[in-house]
Amino acid sequence: MKRLGVNIDHVATLRNARGELHPDPILAAKFVKKVGADSITIHLREDKRHIKDLDAKQICLIKNLLVNLEISTNKDIVKTALKIKPNYICIVPENRKEITTEGGLNLERNKNNIKRIILKFKKKKIRTSLFINPSIKDVQLSKKLGVDCIEFHTGRLANLVKSKKSFSNEFLKIKRCSILADKLNLEVHAGHGLDYKTTEILSKINQIKEFNIGHFLIGESIFFGLSKVIKRFKKIIKN
Ligand code: PXP
């Protein structure tokens, strides 16, 4: 059974645009769960441009809600994450100037630090994941670093599909990496830039167990509402 994680960072972005309290990401977290999301994702960025420390803390206190907290390797962010104890963490690369996460982690360059961080979360029984590019080398290295799951950055595939270019090579790359990860006992997730079409394409890969979707899902909900959009995504990933 594939699961849907809903990234609600954009609710906080909208709230912050006015510097007031509405729309409330805490209510959004509860609501998306009520209408079918299997988990929620929030990214506590170093610049706190959307989710703030207090949001993350309060969201992690919501009962019966599985929270996936995306974090960089920044010491203070790691410290905060260990304190607020989400159910899951996903380590992502972060660059101050980027509009969104532009690619997977540079594992080779940061492997010692990442390994140490993974261990800290594993000690607290928090599920760990690494956001990586679909590369065989990075899957193998992820296994060596002792992580539970890997999430493939699907931005390249999404861009190819959206610009109506051939995406079969990228799809095969993700498929091969997913098969290898599964063999290595790493749970496979996918995320970034996904819409209905790209989610449907990737749903054909049996090894992908979780999709984490934000921007398109929240944007589409302006027209059709969170409930309808989440139900449509759930139907797509079930097929
Ligand atoms: N997964 C991870 C690890 C991410 O960093 C992001 C973007 O913040 C997403 C999924 C969701 O991407 P999008 O907002 O493009 O759906």
Residues whose N, C-alpha, C, O or C-beta is under 5 A from the ligand:
A	BS01	PXP	N7 V92 T101 F131 G191 H192 G193 L194 N212 I213 G214 H215 F216
